[in-house]
């Protein structure tokens, strides 16, 4: 009786093995796709200022002060999303205060 059950299990496993392999391959592809390092996202000066709720002159001051890192691509100044996130994490008050 035990031999019959093990034989049946072997037949069932050999039948389902290709399906299981296909499912494992699809899942592993999805996991690798999600965990793969993605291209950094860059924002223009205007987009960055809008994200931070500051004016363009304030954004220029923040860049000069080194609070936000920028990259120059030709004539354009671009800000990486990670750089913006780091500036926000520092919780620095960006707006100019009088007095």
Secondary structure as UniProt FT lines:
FT   HELIX           2..35
FT   STRAND          42..43
FT   HELIX           45..52
FT   HELIX           56..65
FT   STRAND          70..73
FT   TURN            74..75
FT   STRAND          76..80
FT   HELIX           81..89
FT   TURN            90..91
//
